Amino acid sequence: MGSRFKEIAIKDVQPGMMVYSFNEEFGIIEPHRIIALLDMGVKPVFKLTTKDGKSIKTTGNHPYLTEKGWKKV
């Protein structure tokens, strides 16, 4: 994604911002504009770490695409 992109706290995410997401049909990561937000209240946060050492902080109800299909934390 390059160094011109920065990480921001989830609390600072706003509609209209651009994010990257995985296009399952084509198997690529591509930019998409956020059209709306959903307030889920305060939830516990978990840190997931991939095999290659990358990590993300997430709530338990957020789905992630794994080698074994979509899974929740």
Phi, psi and omega in degrees: 000338174090168184277352181282356178257148181232154174278141175228155178292145181302329179295341181263359179288136182226151173304144181098339178289155177263138176224164175260140176217160184273126176268104183296326182298318183255353179068032181231158173264130184218159181284144175218147178272136176287125181259337180199160176241153178236116180280114181258008182078191180273127182229156173297148181246138180239151176254121176258139177233131180278170179303327183270010173093357177285148181222160178212145174263135188209162173272161185292339182268359182279126179280148176228139178278120180245177176298340180253022179098189182287131179224149172261158179299000000 
